[in-house]
Amino acid sequence: MTTPPQPDPTPVALELERLHRSVEVGFARLDGQLALLVQRSDQTDGRIVDLDMRVAELERARWPLPSLAALVALAALLLSIWQTTR
């Protein structure tokens, strides 16, 4: 009894190596894309923090306006009362 000849494993090994390389390239591409997304997310977070600070600064700068309007109205009322009683 003789054993049948074994098929040459070289084409299978080459195909496995080609698949392995394709998977590595795909993972490298995905890793690069994920790194880019993380970088953009960090930039967006920084912009949001900057925008929040700017909005808070504008809100603090705006608060005297209604108070000043009320004081001017009160002064006008007092002036008109003083004018009518004179």
Buried (B, 14 or more C-beta within 10 A) or exposed (E): EEEEEEEEEEEEEEEEEEEEEEEEEEEEEEEEEEEEEEEEEEEEEEEEEEEEEEEEEEEEEEEEEEEEEEEEEEEEEEEEEEEEEE
